[in-house]
Amino acid sequence: EVRLVESGGGSVQSGGSLRLSCAVSGYTYSSFCVAWFRQAPGKEREGVAFIDSYPSTHYADSIKGRFTMSKDSANSHFYLQMNRLGPEDTALYYCAAARLVCATRRLREPGFFDYWGQGTQVSVSS
């Protein structure tokens, strides 16, 4: 059974930083794409960044230059370092995994991803 568990969310003031973690277990496929999505109240789910097994990394324009996605060498932990946070970054952040490598458009296609975590809340106050 594939499991994704997010951690690291919390409350920070504008300009602060957080580092989210996604622990992946039970994943046995050689190809993968792991992404971070976020969803604010009343808004659609938004793709933030992905890393795949190609390897490629891609970021949404809204966070480019502020967020960095990385992973460990075992591909069991994926991270999202978030700097210069603003109130617009307040959302529930999800980790998602797909069994194929990603194209850049996949950040706009949540249905492409096969597995999802439960999410971790990020709240940024002004």
C-alpha positions as CSV (number, residue, x, y, z in Angstrom):
1,E,0.0,0.0,0.0
2,V,1.4,3.4,-1.0
3,R,1.2,6.0,1.7
4,L,2.1,9.7,1.6
5,V,2.3,11.6,4.9
6,E,2.9,15.3,5.0
7,S,4.4,17.2,7.9
8,G,6.0,20.6,8.7
9,G,3.0,22.9,8.3
10,G,2.3,25.6,10.8
11,S,1.6,29.3,11.4
12,V,4.2,32.0,10.5
13,Q,4.3,35.7,9.9
14,S,4.6,37.2,6.5
15,G,8.2,36.9,5.3
16,G,8.9,33.8,7.3
17,S,9.8,30.3,6.2
18,L,8.6,26.7,6.5
19,R,9.9,23.4,5.3
20,L,7.3,20.8,4.4
21,S,8.1,17.1,4.3
22,C,6.4,14.2,2.5
23,A,7.2,10.7,3.6
24,V,6.5,8.1,0.9
25,S,6.2,4.4,1.7
26,G,5.1,1.3,-0.2
27,Y,6.0,2.8,-3.6
28,T,7.8,0.2,-5.8
29,Y,7.5,1.7,-9.3
30,S,10.7,2.7,-11.0
31,S,9.2,5.9,-12.5
32,F,7.6,8.5,-10.4
33,C,6.5,12.1,-10.2
34,V,5.9,13.6,-6.8
35,A,4.3,17.0,-6.5
36,W,3.1,19.5,-4.0
37,F,-0.4,21.0,-4.4
38,R,-2.2,23.5,-2.3
39,Q,-5.8,24.5,-1.8
40,A,-7.0,27.6,-0.1
41,P,-10.6,27.9,1.2
42,G,-13.0,28.5,-1.7
43,K,-10.3,28.0,-4.3
44,E,-9.3,25.2,-6.7
45,R,-6.4,22.9,-5.9
46,E,-3.2,24.5,-7.3
47,G,-0.1,22.7,-8.3
48,V,3.1,24.2,-6.7
49,A,6.0,22.1,-7.7
50,F,7.1,18.6,-8.8
51,I,10.1,16.3,-9.0
52,D,10.1,13.2,-11.2
53,S,12.4,10.3,-11.8
54,Y,13.7,11.7,-15.1
55,P,14.9,13.8,-13.2
56,S,13.1,17.0,-13.7
57,T,11.9,19.7,-11.4
58,H,9.3,22.3,-12.2
59,Y,7.7,25.2,-10.3
60,A,4.5,27.1,-10.7
61,D,5.0,30.8,-11.6
62,S,3.3,31.9,-8.4
63,I,6.0,30.5,-6.2
64,K,9.1,30.5,-8.5
65,G,12.1,31.9,-6.7
66,R,10.6,31.5,-3.2
67,F,10.0,27.7,-3.0
68,T,12.4,24.9,-3.6
69,M,11.5,21.3,-3.9
70,S,14.0,18.5,-3.1
71,K,14.2,14.9,-2.2
72,D,16.5,12.4,-0.5
73,S,18.6,9.9,-2.3
74,A,16.3,7.0,-1.4
75,N,13.3,8.8,-3.0
76,S,11.4,8.3,0.3
77,H,11.2,11.9,1.5
78,F,10.3,14.9,-0.5
79,Y,10.6,18.4,0.8
80,L,9.3,21.9,0.0
81,Q,11.3,24.7,1.4
82,M,9.1,27.8,1.4
83,N,10.7,31.2,1.9
84,R,9.3,34.8,1.9
85,L,5.9,33.5,2.7
86,G,2.9,35.8,2.3
87,P,-0.8,35.6,3.2
88,E,-1.5,34.4,-0.3
89,D,0.4,31.2,0.5
90,T,-2.1,30.2,3.2
91,A,-3.6,26.9,2.2
92,L,-3.7,23.2,2.9
93,Y,-0.7,21.7,1.3
94,Y,-0.8,18.2,-0.2
95,C,1.8,15.8,-1.4
96,A,0.8,13.6,-4.4
97,A,2.5,10.9,-6.4
98,A,2.1,9.5,-9.9
99,R,3.5,6.4,-11.5
100,L,4.8,8.2,-14.5
101,V,7.2,11.1,-15.1
102,C,5.6,14.5,-15.3
103,A,5.2,17.1,-18.0
104,T,5.0,20.7,-16.9
105,R,1.3,20.7,-17.5
106,R,0.7,18.1,-14.8
107,L,0.7,20.8,-12.2
108,R,-2.6,21.8,-13.7
109,E,-3.9,18.2,-13.8
110,P,-4.5,16.9,-10.2
111,G,-6.3,13.9,-11.8
112,F,-2.9,12.7,-13.2
113,F,-1.7,11.7,-9.7
114,D,-2.5,8.3,-8.3
115,Y,-1.8,8.8,-4.6
116,W,-2.4,11.7,-2.2
117,G,-1.6,12.5,1.4
118,Q,-4.0,14.0,3.9
119,G,-2.4,17.5,3.8
120,T,-0.7,19.9,6.2
121,Q,-1.9,23.3,7.0
122,V,0.2,26.4,6.3
123,S,-1.1,29.7,7.7
124,V,0.7,33.0,7.0
125,S,-0.4,36.2,8.9
126,S,0.4,39.7,7.7
